Amino acid sequence: MSRAPEIAFACPACGAEALADLDGRGRCPKCRAGSALEPSVSMREQRVVDRCPACQGEQLYVQRDFNQRAGLAIVIVGAVLAPFTPYYASLFVAAAVDAVLYALLPEIAVCYRCQAHFRGFARNPRHEAFDLHVAEQYGAPTPAPRPGTAAPPDAPRAAPPDRPA
């Protein structure tokens, strides 16, 4: 492990990203509020995340430690330049850059419940890639039905519009 373990979580006071070490003491850089997390024995001694110390959630997933906006920017630049490159070569270059970053960047664990990030920890074999079904169980917003389609049967019905008398 080349990086010191770090826990990034939402500050309870202002919601900004706060950071904590293995001791569980964290401080928000925005509002300067202190937070005390409860890292498990497994996290402190073996550096394996078995539960989230911020919310005590036990369902986590793994992903590459890469800014998704930067990844989207790479794809957009490749797509914009595609008509001006022979055989749309910029799309292949964007895919190659993405593949190299995927191979080089470390994995992090992310909590489904509170979205806390765990960098510098060993991979727990129980944690798999993101699963939308699990995320929906934690209240992830579901898309609204398209106009002209039926709403799910458990969806609340809209009140009828007022009619003039």
HUPEJO-V497580 format. One line per field, one symbol per residue. ss: DSSP state (H for helix, E for strand, L for the rest). phi: phi as a letter, one per 40 degrees, with the letter a starting at -180 (. if undefined). A space follows every 50 residues. Layout:
# HUPEJO-V497580
ss=???
phi=???
This chain:
# HUPEJO-V497580
ss=LLLLLEEEEELLLLLLEEEELLLLEEEELLLLLEEELLLLHHHHHHLELL LLLLLLLLLEEEEELLLHHHHHHHHHHHHHHHLLLHHHHHHHHHHHHHHH HHHHLLEEEEELLLLLEEELLELLLLLEELLHHHHHHLLLLLLLLLLLLL LLLLLLLLLLLLLLL
phi=.cbcdabbaccccbgccbbbcccgcbacccbgccbbcbcccdcccbfbcb acccbgcbbbbbaccbcccccccccccccccdcbbcffcccccccccccc cccccccbcbcccbgcbbbgbccccccbcdbdccccccgcccccccdgbc cdccccccccccbcc
